[in-house]
Every structure is written in C-alpha cells, then in structure tokens.
Amino acid sequence: MNKARWIAGSILLSILAFSCQVFSTAMAAAPKVVVLELDGIVSPASSDYLTRGLAQAAEQQAVLAVIEMDTPGGLDTSMRSIIRQILASPVPVATFVSPGGARAASAGTFILYASHIAAMTPASNLGAASPVSIGIGGAGTDDKPQVDADKDKDAGKKSSGNTMTHKVTNDAAAYIRSLAQLRGRNADFAEKAVLDASSMSAQEALKAGVIDVIALNLDDLLKQVDGKSIKLDNGKTVLLQTADAEIIRIVPDSRTRILALLANPQVALVLMMIGIYGLFFEITSPGAALPGVAGIICLLLGFYAFQLLPVNWAGVALVAAGAAMMIAEAFLPSFGVLGVGGIIAFVLGGLFLTDTGIAEFDLSIPFLIGFAIVSAALIMLIGTMAARSRNLKVVSGKEEMLGMEGVVSSAADSIIYADVHGERWRVRCNEPLLPGDRIRVVAMDGLTLQVTRAGQASAIRY
C-alpha cells in the first residue's frame, strides 16, 4: 500500500514538473513587440531616443519594433540618422501614424517609406516633404536640406534660378524614391511629395500603394500583421507572430528630455550669453568663483547645443563678436558706437544662425532684438558696477593705511609712537615730532609707518 502511494506521488510530481517546464518555456518564448514614440519635431533628441530604442528591441529579441508617429517634420540630419538605424535594424520596424488625426508630414514621410511596414490610422495624413535648405534665402553654406513644410510647386525646377534649392530638392526626391523602390511602394507619389509638396489621406495612401495597413489602434495593427513575412535588409526573412505578443513600451527618458531642451537655438543662445556674462563678471570681480564656474559650464553647454543643431558658425561668430563689443562699451569711451555695433552684430548673427523653415528651430527678430537690448543693459550694468568698485578707496590691508591720519602719543629717545586707526604704531618722520602732533601716513615699512607732520600739537599734551 505504501509502495503504491509512493509510486502515485512520484507520478504526480513528474506531471507537475513537466507542466511547469512547459509553462515556463511557453512564457519564455512569448514574442515581444517594442513600441517607441515619435511625437513632435524630428530632432537630435528624437534621433538619439529612437536609435537607443531600436538597439533595445534587438537586445530583447523582439519580433517587431513599432514607431507610433505624429510629426510635422524636422531636421534632415536627424531624419537620415533614424532611417539609417531602421535600414540596419535586425528587427522589423513598423511605423504607425497614430492616433487618429496624426500626420507624417515632411521628414515623417521619409521615415514611413523607410520602414518595413507602413501603417496609418483613419483620419491621418502624410506628405508635404519638400526640403528647405539652411541659410538666408535658402542658400546657406550648409549643403544639407532640412525637410519641412510647403514649397512652391516649381521648387524642384531649375527655372527658379536657385542652383542650391534645385540641388537639395533633387537629392531629397532621389532619396525618397530609392526608399520607395526598396520597400516596393508608390515611388511616383513619393517624388511628388518632395517636388510638389503633395499630401494624401490614409485611405488614399492605402489605395495608391503608399502604405500597407490601416489600423484602428496598436492591437488592431498587431493582429493584421500577424503571420506576415518581412524581408530584412540583411537578406533574412522574418515571420511575424504578433497576435498575442507582449507589448513593451519604451518612453523618452531624462536624457532625451535634456537633449530636446538643449537642441533648441533659443536655449543654446541663452546658455552661450549666460556663459559670457559669468566669465565677464569673474574677470571684472576676481575671486567670486561661482560666476566663472557657472559661466564655463553654460558656455560649454551652449556650444554643445550648437553642435547638435544645423547652425551657421558665421552666425555664432557674429553673436560672440556682438557680445564682445557690448562688453567693450562698458570700459571704452566710444560714445555708444561699440554698444550699437554690438547689438547690430548680435541680431545679424542670430538671423544667420539658423534658417531651417521650422518655427521651433529658428530665431525670431523680436526675440533677437529684445535679447540683445537686455544683454547690452545687463553688461553695461555689470561693467558700471565693476568700474565703480575699482575707483572706491581700499578699506583693508596695507593700502588702507596710506594717507590715513593719526596723533603722536609718545616721543622719547628717538622712538615715536602714534595712534592711527585706533591702533598704536611705531612711526618714523624726517622732522621732529612732539606728543599731540597730527601726522599723515605716507609709507609702510614692516610694522613701522613713515609719516609726515599734518599739524602742530594742541594745547593738551599726551
């Protein structure tokens, strides 16, 4: 009887162990879908976030990475960086224009075309991908286009006479056509989106072969792409199993938020000027330490922010020159010439600094003028305070004693003492002194004061 119980118990334990093993294997093999967000301008911050997100998707062996996108466009350099990561990703990437009413305009259209799966929600749209180049008038020194907003329908034609605009527009058109051919999507609309700033709704895009799926939400998208075969750019083919996949959302972290804050020309300009203020205050008032340390940190952060942005460095140089002239105005008798010239150089530098055609990445004239006037006033105030402090009489140390008056307290055996500044000092004089005589300090030799007579002794003797 005991033997039978022992056998039954062993069988039961074996069944339980096998069940646990099967369950754990099933749990371990559950497919994962990593979801990333691209909400707003395509910027260096979003590029860094998506690059790290796709790397995490590869590390977690996800079956699919989904980019939920709603963007008006952004910087060409950031867009191309994101596309390079998508093309090199070992995990299939689906770009989903979501939620309803979202858009994949400008740079978003390029990213949508580059993805392995292009999906949209109803009432969303894509297109308007004409480039805008950096520089005043669209023909700056930077040869890279910034993808954004509407241009004239003839922007891609050489009849405009603008060789640079023609060049960058054709470059963008060829780039998006190559992406369309790689994914087997409508290349004609892709080219029109660049040359003519054409746009499409989700339903029109599906009918024209621009996108693959219209889905109501993420769950609907995963159900529709379940079982779909995706050929990666490394030649491998992946069969998607997304119907019951575990969804892992990677939200922007503090690093992304800090980069997004720094990658703003207004913030970069403010940081640069704070750095200049701090160093200026430290130079005019040595020993404070805090303004100098804060100035160096802000100046380095400002230059780092400029490095993230597609700026014209001639504009940065003009801004710095303008600040230098405003500082010089506080010390040199230029009768306002340097100050006015500094404000003009500052405003012109800000205008040349960026010209992306994107409001978030351009500096407005009212902001520049207001900031220049405030900067000039602040620098003049600091300079005036520093100049006044230098002209004040020294109130401590050896220098304080020079010119100070006192009264001879005793004079015996050629040893003379005088009361100066509430203290008794040994003094030396080239003429005889009597107790009560007033003296004035002209030099200091160690603990002995060299003095001259400042007045005869009074009737009262000490």
C-alpha positions as CSV (number, residue, x, y, z in Angstrom):
1,M,0.0,0.0,0.0
2,N,2.8,2.4,0.9
3,K,4.6,1.4,-2.2
4,A,1.6,2.2,-4.4
5,R,1.2,5.6,-2.7
6,W,4.9,6.3,-3.3
7,I,4.5,5.5,-7.0
8,A,1.4,7.7,-7.3
9,G,3.1,10.6,-5.6
10,S,6.1,10.2,-7.9
11,I,3.9,10.2,-11.0
12,L,2.1,13.3,-9.7
13,L,5.3,15.2,-9.0
14,S,6.6,14.3,-12.5
15,I,3.4,15.6,-14.1
16,L,3.6,18.8,-12.1
17,A,7.3,19.3,-13.0
18,F,6.6,18.7,-16.7
19,S,3.7,21.2,-16.6
20,C,5.8,23.8,-15.0
21,Q,8.5,23.3,-17.6
22,V,6.1,23.6,-20.5
23,F,4.5,26.7,-18.9
24,S,7.9,28.4,-18.3
25,T,9.0,27.5,-21.9
26,A,5.8,29.0,-23.3
27,M,6.3,32.1,-21.2
28,A,10.0,32.4,-22.3
29,A,9.0,32.0,-25.9
30,A,6.3,34.7,-25.8
31,P,7.0,37.1,-28.7
32,K,7.8,40.7,-27.7
33,V,6.8,43.9,-29.5
34,V,8.7,47.1,-28.6
35,V,6.7,50.3,-29.0
36,L,8.5,53.7,-29.4
37,E,7.0,57.2,-29.7
38,L,7.9,60.0,-32.1
39,D,5.6,62.8,-31.2
40,G,6.7,66.3,-32.4
41,I,9.6,67.6,-34.3
42,V,12.2,65.2,-35.7
43,S,15.3,66.4,-33.8
44,P,18.6,65.2,-32.5
45,A,16.8,64.2,-29.3
46,S,14.3,62.0,-31.1
47,S,17.0,60.5,-33.2
48,D,19.0,59.6,-30.1
49,Y,15.9,58.1,-28.5
50,L,14.9,56.0,-31.5
51,T,18.4,54.8,-32.0
52,R,18.6,53.6,-28.4
53,G,15.1,52.2,-28.6
54,L,15.8,50.1,-31.7
55,A,19.0,48.8,-30.1
56,Q,17.0,47.7,-27.0
57,A,14.5,46.0,-29.3
58,A,17.3,44.0,-30.8
59,E,18.8,43.1,-27.4
60,Q,15.4,41.8,-26.2
61,Q,15.0,39.8,-29.4
62,A,11.7,41.5,-30.2
63,V,9.7,40.3,-33.2
64,L,8.7,43.8,-34.2
65,A,9.5,47.4,-33.3
66,V,6.6,49.8,-33.7
67,I,7.2,53.6,-34.0
68,E,4.0,55.5,-33.2
69,M,4.4,58.7,-35.1
70,D,2.8,62.1,-35.2
71,T,5.2,64.7,-36.6
72,P,5.1,67.9,-38.7
73,G,8.7,67.2,-39.9
74,G,12.1,68.2,-38.7
75,L,15.8,68.2,-39.4
76,D,17.3,66.3,-42.4
77,T,20.3,65.2,-40.4
78,S,18.2,63.7,-37.7
79,M,15.8,62.1,-40.2
80,R,18.6,60.4,-42.1
81,S,20.1,59.1,-38.9
82,I,16.8,57.5,-37.9
83,I,16.4,56.0,-41.4
84,R,19.9,54.5,-41.2
85,Q,19.0,52.8,-38.0
86,I,15.8,51.4,-39.5
87,L,17.6,50.0,-42.5
88,A,20.3,48.4,-40.3
89,S,17.9,47.1,-37.7
90,P,17.8,43.3,-37.3
91,V,14.3,43.7,-36.0
92,P,11.4,44.6,-38.4
93,V,10.2,48.1,-38.0
94,A,6.6,49.3,-38.4
95,T,5.9,53.0,-38.5
96,F,2.3,53.6,-37.3
97,V,0.9,57.1,-37.9
98,S,-1.2,57.3,-34.7
99,P,-3.6,58.3,-33.1
100,G,-6.4,59.5,-35.3
101,G,-5.7,62.9,-36.7
102,A,-2.0,62.4,-36.6
103,R,0.3,63.2,-39.5
104,A,3.6,62.0,-41.0
105,A,4.5,65.2,-42.8
106,S,7.8,66.1,-44.3
107,A,10.5,64.1,-42.5
108,G,7.8,61.7,-41.2
109,T,7.0,60.7,-44.8
110,F,10.6,59.7,-45.4
111,I,10.6,57.6,-42.2
112,L,7.3,56.0,-43.1
113,Y,8.7,55.0,-46.5
114,A,11.9,53.6,-45.0
115,S,10.0,51.3,-42.6
116,H,9.4,47.6,-43.3
117,I,5.7,48.1,-42.5
118,A,3.9,51.4,-43.1
119,A,0.6,51.8,-41.2
120,M,-1.8,54.7,-40.5
121,T,-5.0,55.3,-38.6
122,P,-8.1,56.6,-40.2
123,A,-8.2,60.4,-40.4
124,S,-4.4,60.7,-40.6
125,N,-2.3,62.0,-43.5
126,L,1.2,62.1,-44.9
127,G,3.2,64.0,-47.5
128,A,4.4,67.7,-47.9
129,A,8.0,66.6,-47.9
130,S,9.7,69.5,-49.8
131,P,13.1,70.4,-48.5
132,V,14.2,73.8,-47.1
133,S,18.0,74.5,-47.1
134,I,19.9,76.3,-44.4
135,G,21.0,79.8,-44.9
136,I,19.3,83.2,-45.6
137,G,17.1,82.8,-48.6
138,G,17.5,79.1,-48.6
139,A,21.1,79.1,-50.0
140,G,23.3,79.0,-47.0
141,T,26.6,77.4,-46.5
142,D,25.3,74.1,-45.3
143,D,24.6,71.8,-48.2
144,K,22.1,69.6,-46.3
145,P,18.4,70.2,-46.8
146,Q,16.0,70.5,-43.8
147,V,12.9,68.5,-44.6
148,D,9.8,70.5,-43.8
149,A,6.7,72.4,-44.9
150,D,5.3,73.5,-48.2
151,K,7.3,75.0,-51.0
152,D,6.3,76.3,-54.4
153,K,5.2,73.7,-56.9
154,D,8.2,74.6,-59.1
155,A,10.7,74.3,-56.3
156,G,12.4,71.4,-58.0
157,K,12.7,73.0,-61.3
158,K,15.8,74.9,-62.3
159,S,13.8,77.7,-63.7
160,S,13.8,79.2,-60.3
161,G,17.4,80.1,-60.8
162,N,18.4,78.8,-57.4
163,T,21.0,76.1,-58.0
164,M,21.2,75.2,-54.4
165,T,17.5,74.7,-54.0
166,H,17.4,72.7,-57.2
167,K,20.3,70.5,-55.9
168,V,18.9,69.7,-52.5
169,T,15.3,69.2,-53.8
170,N,16.5,66.7,-56.4
171,D,18.7,65.0,-53.8
172,A,15.7,64.6,-51.5
173,A,13.5,63.3,-54.3
174,A,16.0,60.7,-55.3
175,Y,16.4,59.7,-51.7
176,I,12.7,59.1,-51.1
177,R,12.3,57.3,-54.5
178,S,15.1,54.9,-53.5
179,L,13.3,54.2,-50.3
180,A,10.0,53.6,-52.1
181,Q,11.7,51.2,-54.6
182,L,13.4,49.3,-51.7
183,R,10.0,48.7,-50.0
184,G,8.0,48.3,-53.2
185,R,5.8,51.3,-52.5
186,N,4.4,54.0,-54.7
187,A,7.5,55.9,-55.9
188,D,5.6,58.5,-58.0
189,F,3.8,59.9,-55.1
190,A,7.0,59.9,-53.1
191,E,8.6,62.1,-55.7
192,K,5.5,64.4,-55.9
193,A,5.6,64.7,-52.1
194,V,9.1,66.3,-52.4
195,L,8.7,68.2,-55.7
196,D,5.1,69.4,-55.4
197,A,4.6,69.1,-51.6
198,S,1.7,66.6,-52.3
199,S,-0.3,65.1,-49.4
200,M,-2.6,62.1,-49.0
201,S,-5.1,60.8,-46.5
202,A,-4.8,57.3,-45.0
203,Q,-7.4,55.8,-47.3
204,E,-5.9,57.4,-50.4
205,A,-2.4,56.2,-49.4
206,L,-3.6,52.6,-48.9
207,K,-5.4,52.6,-52.3
208,A,-2.3,54.1,-54.0
209,G,0.1,51.6,-52.5
210,V,1.9,54.1,-50.3
211,I,1.2,52.2,-47.1
212,D,0.5,48.6,-46.2
213,V,-2.2,48.8,-43.4
214,I,-4.9,51.0,-42.0
215,A,-5.4,50.0,-38.3
216,L,-7.7,51.5,-35.7
217,N,-5.1,51.1,-32.9
218,L,-2.0,49.2,-31.9
219,D,-3.8,46.0,-31.1
220,D,-5.6,46.1,-34.5
221,L,-2.2,46.6,-36.2
222,L,-0.6,43.7,-34.5
223,K,-3.5,41.4,-35.5
224,Q,-3.3,42.5,-39.1
225,V,0.4,42.0,-39.5
226,D,0.4,38.6,-37.7
227,G,1.8,35.9,-39.9
228,K,3.2,38.4,-42.4
229,S,6.7,37.7,-43.8
230,I,9.2,40.5,-43.7
231,K,12.4,40.5,-45.6
232,L,15.1,42.4,-43.8
233,D,17.9,44.4,-45.4
234,N,20.5,41.9,-44.3
235,G,18.7,39.3,-46.5
236,K,16.9,37.4,-43.8
237,T,13.2,36.8,-43.8
238,V,11.2,37.0,-40.6
239,L,7.7,35.6,-40.0
240,L,5.8,37.9,-37.6
241,Q,4.0,36.4,-34.7
242,T,2.3,39.4,-33.1
243,A,-1.3,38.4,-32.3
244,D,-0.5,37.6,-28.7
245,A,2.8,39.4,-28.3
246,E,3.9,41.1,-25.1
247,I,4.0,44.8,-25.6
248,I,7.0,46.7,-24.2
249,R,6.7,50.5,-24.3
250,I,10.0,52.5,-24.1
251,V,9.2,56.1,-23.2
252,P,11.6,59.0,-23.6
253,D,13.8,59.2,-20.5
254,S,15.5,62.2,-18.8
255,R,18.4,62.0,-21.3
256,T,16.0,62.5,-24.2
257,R,14.3,65.4,-22.4
258,I,17.6,67.1,-21.7
259,L,18.7,66.7,-25.3
260,A,15.3,68.0,-26.5
261,L,15.8,71.1,-24.3
262,L,19.4,71.7,-25.4
263,A,18.6,71.2,-29.1
264,N,16.7,74.5,-29.2
265,P,18.5,77.5,-30.7
266,Q,16.9,79.9,-28.2
267,V,18.1,77.8,-25.3
268,A,21.6,77.4,-26.9
269,L,21.8,81.2,-27.4
270,V,20.7,81.9,-23.8
271,L,23.3,79.4,-22.5
272,M,26.0,81.0,-24.5
273,M,25.2,84.5,-23.3
274,I,25.0,83.4,-19.7
275,G,28.4,81.9,-20.1
276,I,29.8,85.1,-21.4
277,Y,28.1,87.1,-18.6
278,G,29.6,84.7,-16.0
279,L,33.1,84.9,-17.4
280,F,32.8,88.7,-17.8
281,F,31.7,89.1,-14.1
282,E,34.5,86.8,-13.0
283,I,37.1,88.8,-14.9
284,T,35.9,92.1,-13.5
285,S,35.5,90.8,-10.0
286,P,38.1,88.2,-9.4
287,G,37.6,85.7,-6.5
288,A,33.9,85.3,-6.8
289,A,34.4,81.8,-8.4
290,L,30.7,81.0,-8.8
291,P,30.1,83.2,-11.8
292,G,33.2,81.9,-13.5
293,V,32.3,78.2,-12.9
294,A,28.7,78.7,-13.9
295,G,29.9,80.7,-17.0
296,I,32.2,78.0,-18.2
297,I,29.5,75.3,-17.7
298,C,26.9,77.3,-19.6
299,L,29.3,78.3,-22.4
300,L,30.2,74.6,-23.0
301,L,26.6,73.6,-22.9
302,G,25.8,76.3,-25.4
303,F,28.5,75.1,-27.8
304,Y,27.3,71.5,-27.3
305,A,23.8,72.6,-28.2
306,F,25.1,74.4,-31.3
307,Q,26.9,71.2,-32.3
308,L,23.6,69.3,-32.2
309,L,21.9,71.9,-34.4
310,P,22.5,72.7,-38.1
311,V,23.8,76.1,-37.4
312,N,25.8,78.5,-39.5
313,W,29.0,79.1,-37.5
314,A,29.5,82.5,-39.0
315,G,26.3,83.4,-37.1
316,V,27.8,82.1,-33.9
317,A,30.9,84.2,-34.5
318,L,28.8,87.3,-35.1
319,V,26.8,86.7,-31.9
320,A,30.1,86.4,-29.9
321,A,31.5,89.5,-31.6
322,G,28.4,91.4,-30.7
323,A,28.7,90.4,-27.1
324,A,32.4,91.4,-27.1
325,M,31.6,94.8,-28.5
326,M,28.8,95.4,-25.9
327,I,31.3,94.4,-23.1
328,A,33.9,96.8,-24.5
329,E,31.3,99.6,-24.5
330,A,31.3,99.4,-20.7
331,F,35.0,100.3,-20.5
332,L,35.9,102.3,-23.6
333,P,34.8,105.9,-24.3
334,S,33.2,105.0,-27.6
335,F,30.1,107.2,-27.0
336,G,27.8,104.3,-27.8
337,V,29.4,103.2,-31.1
338,L,30.6,99.9,-29.8
339,G,27.3,99.2,-28.0
340,V,25.1,99.9,-31.0
341,G,27.5,97.9,-33.2
342,G,27.4,95.1,-30.8
343,I,23.6,95.0,-30.8
344,I,23.5,95.0,-34.7
345,A,26.1,92.2,-34.8
346,F,24.2,90.2,-32.3
347,V,20.9,90.5,-34.2
348,L,22.5,89.7,-37.6
349,G,24.3,86.7,-36.0
350,G,21.0,85.4,-34.7
351,L,19.4,85.8,-38.1
352,F,22.3,83.9,-39.8
353,L,22.4,81.3,-37.0
354,T,19.6,79.0,-38.3
355,D,17.2,79.1,-41.2
356,T,15.5,75.7,-41.3
357,G,12.0,76.8,-42.2
358,I,10.8,75.2,-38.9
359,A,9.5,77.6,-36.3
360,E,10.9,75.6,-33.4
361,F,14.4,75.8,-34.8
362,D,14.5,79.4,-36.0
363,L,15.1,82.6,-34.0
364,S,12.5,85.4,-34.4
365,I,13.6,89.0,-34.9
366,P,11.6,90.3,-31.9
367,F,13.3,87.7,-29.7
368,L,16.8,88.6,-31.0
369,I,16.2,92.4,-30.6
370,G,14.8,92.0,-27.1
371,F,17.5,89.7,-26.0
372,A,20.2,92.0,-27.5
373,I,18.9,95.0,-25.6
374,V,18.6,93.1,-22.4
375,S,22.1,91.7,-22.9
376,A,23.5,95.2,-23.5
377,A,21.8,96.6,-20.5
378,L,23.0,93.8,-18.2
379,I,26.6,94.0,-19.5
380,M,26.6,97.8,-19.1
381,L,25.2,97.4,-15.5
382,I,27.9,94.9,-14.6
383,G,30.6,97.0,-16.2
384,T,29.5,100.2,-14.4
385,M,29.4,98.4,-11.1
386,A,32.9,96.9,-11.7
387,A,34.3,100.3,-12.7
388,R,32.8,102.0,-9.6
389,S,34.2,99.2,-7.3
390,R,37.7,99.8,-8.8
391,N,37.5,103.5,-8.0
392,L,36.5,103.0,-4.4
393,K,39.0,103.6,-1.7
394,V,40.7,100.5,-0.3
395,V,39.3,99.6,3.1
396,S,41.6,96.9,4.3
397,G,45.3,95.8,4.2
398,K,48.5,97.8,3.7
399,E,47.0,100.0,1.1
400,E,44.3,101.3,3.5
401,M,47.0,102.8,5.8
402,L,48.4,105.1,3.1
403,G,47.0,108.7,3.6
404,M,45.5,107.9,7.0
405,E,46.0,110.5,9.8
406,G,46.8,109.9,13.4
407,V,48.1,111.6,16.6
408,V,51.6,111.2,18.2
409,S,51.1,109.6,21.6
410,S,54.7,109.5,22.8
411,A,58.2,110.6,21.7
412,A,61.2,109.6,23.8
413,D,64.8,108.6,22.9
414,S,64.0,108.9,19.2
415,I,61.3,106.3,19.5
416,I,58.0,107.7,18.5
417,Y,54.6,106.1,18.7
418,A,51.3,107.3,17.3
419,D,47.7,106.3,17.4
420,V,46.5,105.6,13.9
421,H,43.1,103.9,13.1
422,G,42.6,103.0,16.7
423,E,45.9,101.2,16.9
424,R,49.3,102.2,18.3
425,W,52.1,102.2,15.7
426,R,55.8,103.0,15.8
427,V,56.4,105.8,13.4
428,R,59.3,107.5,11.7
429,C,59.5,111.1,10.4
430,N,62.1,113.3,8.8
431,E,61.3,116.1,11.1
432,P,60.9,116.2,14.9
433,L,57.6,115.3,16.4
434,L,56.0,116.0,19.8
435,P,53.2,114.2,21.6
436,G,49.9,115.6,20.3
437,D,51.2,116.4,16.8
438,R,49.0,115.2,14.0
439,I,50.7,113.0,11.4
440,R,49.8,111.5,8.0
441,V,51.0,108.1,6.8
442,V,52.9,108.2,3.5
443,A,54.6,104.7,3.5
444,M,54.8,101.5,5.5
445,D,58.0,99.5,6.3
446,G,57.1,96.3,8.0
447,L,55.4,97.4,11.3
448,T,56.9,100.9,11.1
449,L,55.0,103.8,9.5
450,Q,56.7,106.5,7.5
451,V,54.8,109.7,8.3
452,T,54.8,113.5,7.7
453,R,53.6,116.2,10.0
454,A,50.0,117.1,9.4
455,G,49.5,119.7,12.2
456,Q,51.0,121.2,15.3
457,A,50.4,119.8,18.7
458,S,47.3,121.1,20.5
459,A,47.4,122.7,23.9
460,I,46.6,119.4,25.6
461,R,49.6,117.1,25.7
462,Y,49.5,113.3,26.0
